[in-house]
Amino acid sequence: MPVYQRLPVRPVPGAMVVKLYHSGDAVRGYVRKVTDPSEDDVIFPGEEMEAESAFRLAASHSEGSIPIYVELVEDVEWDPSWGTLTG
């Protein structure tokens, strides 16, 4: 199972962030890449997707060497089927 970290106050530039939120009855997400604080983060792609798809997209861009952080908003509950969430 993959291991993800909760989004810290100061994420590492280059890290991927999966933001999960409610959209109707479903949990949806989008992925962004953290950049230098003086720049805007890069969002991939602009539309919402299923949580599993967001994690796959983040993993493909992290290539296993960059942290993947998770941001849970709107009281989204972590689903253990997505992996392990630490922090």
Wavefront OBJ file of the C-alpha trace (Angstrom):
o trace
v 0.000 0.000 0.000
v 1.293 3.476 -0.779
v 2.129 5.823 2.088
v 1.131 9.488 1.931
v 1.795 12.397 4.276
v -0.617 15.063 5.485
v 0.088 18.455 3.930
v 2.522 20.330 6.209
v 2.534 24.099 6.729
v 5.623 24.410 4.524
v 5.609 21.666 1.895
v 8.831 20.844 0.074
v 9.094 22.562 -3.336
v 8.694 19.917 -6.022
v 6.336 17.809 -3.895
v 2.977 16.713 -5.225
v -0.260 17.544 -3.357
v -3.522 15.639 -3.762
v -6.382 17.810 -2.513
v -9.524 15.798 -1.735
v -12.943 17.410 -1.351
v -16.642 16.577 -1.666
v -18.428 16.953 -4.982
v -22.005 15.905 -4.434
v -21.938 12.453 -2.830
v -18.449 11.630 -4.126
v -14.922 12.475 -3.035
v -13.010 14.159 -5.843
v -9.519 15.514 -6.086
v -7.005 17.444 -8.042
v -3.218 17.392 -8.090
v -0.783 20.255 -7.846
v 2.983 20.528 -7.738
v 4.457 22.737 -5.017
v 6.783 25.400 -6.375
v 8.986 28.025 -4.800
v 6.926 30.269 -2.469
v 7.416 33.202 -4.864
v 5.613 31.315 -7.677
v 2.128 29.833 -8.152
v 1.838 26.053 -7.818
v 1.296 24.013 -10.986
v -2.086 22.232 -11.183
v -2.477 18.985 -13.197
v -5.068 18.900 -14.861
v -7.603 21.609 -14.116
v -10.619 19.319 -13.771
v -11.648 17.222 -10.810
v -11.097 13.465 -10.842
v -11.765 10.432 -8.673
v -9.439 10.118 -5.670
v -7.730 6.981 -7.034
v -7.005 8.755 -10.335
v -5.555 11.744 -8.489
v -3.185 9.491 -6.533
v -2.074 7.706 -9.734
v -1.417 11.055 -11.433
v 0.591 12.325 -8.445
v 2.615 9.099 -8.336
v 3.413 9.309 -12.048
v 4.757 12.851 -11.611
v 6.651 12.118 -8.387
v 8.524 9.165 -9.902
v 8.842 7.725 -6.391
v 11.407 10.252 -5.207
v 9.224 13.292 -4.433
v 6.832 13.353 -1.447
v 3.102 13.105 -2.095
v 1.113 15.134 0.406
v -2.631 14.907 1.033
v -4.922 17.822 1.838
v -8.350 16.794 3.154
v -10.976 19.555 3.029
v -14.710 19.789 3.664
v -14.495 17.070 6.361
v -13.367 14.408 3.887
v -12.619 11.173 5.747
v -9.493 9.215 4.779
v -10.326 5.922 3.028
v -7.765 3.212 3.891
v -8.200 1.735 0.403
v -6.201 4.749 -0.877
v -3.149 3.756 1.190
v -1.698 4.847 4.522
v -1.858 8.484 5.662
v 0.810 9.644 8.119
v 1.384 12.862 9.993
l 1 2 3 4 5 6 7 8 9 10 11 12 13 14 15 16 17 18 19 20 21 22 23 24 25 26 27 28 29 30 31 32 33 34 35 36 37 38 39 40 41 42 43 44 45 46 47 48 49 50 51 52 53 54 55 56 57 58 59 60 61 62 63 64 65 66 67 68 69 70 71 72 73 74 75 76 77 78 79 80 81 82 83 84 85 86 87
